[in-house]
Amino acid sequence: MVFDTQAGAPLGDPAFAAVTERLARVQDDIRATCEQVGRDSESVTIIAVTKFHPPELVRHLHSLGLRDFGESRHPESRDKTQATRDLEGLRWHFIGQLQTNKARHVVAYANCIHSVDRIALVDALVSALAQRPVDAPLELFVQLSLREDAGRGGVADRDLEQLVEAIAQHDSLRLRGIMAVAPLGEEPDVAFARARAASLRVQALMPGASDLSIGMSGDYRSALSQGATHLRIGAAITGPRPVRA
Ligand SMILES: *Cc1c(COP(=O)(O)O)cnc(C)c1O
């Protein structure tokens, strides 16, 4: 039995209908914002963040054309990727903080990791990848902390180049760019402008690494105006997350 968010009601058609509407609204909004800021909305990837939600929601969003999904916690993420294995073209983005001892598990199902923020994690990913048949390099983003105190995930600005150089040494990794979360209480435009500036420093070292994974439900318009290529959107599409004990 699958349960919906607040009430513990079965996740039936009305809940899916609401998700369909929310997604359409977000997509319209992204198109309108791109037009305003002179960007092509085709250059923007929506990553639907489905953490805490059941696999049926992934199926529903897949039926509406979404292919990129974001999860932040192992083993919930592993279970959901397994439960949706039959869906075509799914791409899983791991967006949560990642412990080195989980790296091996996560590379088994993630197509892209957005939260690489320290050299120890780069090393753990590389040795995990060495133990599996090499098909394509693992895609990743460096998570940059936009806070003064880089405590809660994300590399400090002054350590960015060193981390990028560590990644550049490995053929099994492909750096796409920078990921960041706007700090609470700061104007997202101002915070994301710092991410954009940092992106130029990354590109000076690795010209291909020009993507920007910035923007969530509350600030994706601002992120688009600052050049976001990947939006990680949860609640604005899925509705409120279920509360987990
Ligand atoms: C949960 C989460 C999101 C999505 O947040 P919403 O506010 O629901 O859009 C985006 N990025 C990260 C890193 C997250 O953990």
PDBQT file of the ligand as one rigid body, heavy atoms in Angstrom, charges set to zero:
ROOT
HETATM    1  C1  LIG A 301      15.605  18.483  -0.988  1.00  0.00    +0.000 C 
HETATM    2  C2  LIG A 301      16.610  19.172  -1.848  1.00  0.00    +0.000 A 
HETATM    3  C3  LIG A 301      16.220  19.944  -2.959  1.00  0.00    +0.000 A 
HETATM    4  C4  LIG A 301      14.767  20.201  -3.319  1.00  0.00    +0.000 C 
HETATM    5  O1  LIG A 301      14.202  21.079  -2.389  1.00  0.00    +0.000 OA
HETATM    6  P1  LIG A 301      12.761  21.761  -2.631  1.00  0.00    +0.000 P 
HETATM    7  O2  LIG A 301      12.788  22.965  -1.772  1.00  0.00    +0.000 OA
HETATM    8  O3  LIG A 301      11.743  20.770  -2.220  1.00  0.00    +0.000 OA
HETATM    9  O4  LIG A 301      12.677  22.105  -4.083  1.00  0.00    +0.000 OA
HETATM   10  C5  LIG A 301      17.216  20.503  -3.740  1.00  0.00    +0.000 A 
HETATM   11  N1  LIG A 301      18.519  20.335  -3.456  1.00  0.00    +0.000 NA
HETATM   12  C6  LIG A 301      18.947  19.616  -2.402  1.00  0.00    +0.000 A 
HETATM   13  C7  LIG A 301      20.402  19.484  -2.142  1.00  0.00    +0.000 C 
HETATM   14  C8  LIG A 301      18.005  19.017  -1.562  1.00  0.00    +0.000 A 
HETATM   15  O5  LIG A 301      18.424  18.304  -0.508  1.00  0.00    +0.000 OA
ENDROOT
TORSDOF 0
